[in-house]
Amino acid sequence: MPDLTPGEKRVIAAIADAIQEAYPGMEDTGDALPVPDGSVLVKFAVVTDWLSPDNQRFIARTGGNSSGEGGTTWDLDGLFHEALYGLWDGGVT
């Protein structure tokens, strides 16, 4: 991935903080699988659905880690692959 600007790093760190903060509430509603108490977010991958001004839709993906660095292509590919094809036993692999 290309070098990130300080602003991009702040955005990635803010996303990681938001995920870490929101996740316990998502577990309570059944919208997320449980993780052990005290777990810390290490890296993440996000898929987004966009609508352009001319009504064209497209999907984009991005990710990063908790220190605000962008994820490498291999990190993102690995996370997406595991999410889609991994063997899940209660959400903890």
HELIX and SHEET records of a PDB file:
HELIX    1   1 PRO A    6  THR A   29  1                                  24    
HELIX    2   2 THR A   73  TYR A   85  1                                  13    
SHEET    1   A 2 LYS A  43  LEU A  51  0                                        
SHEET    2   A 2 ARG A  57  ASN A  65 -1                                        
END                                                                             
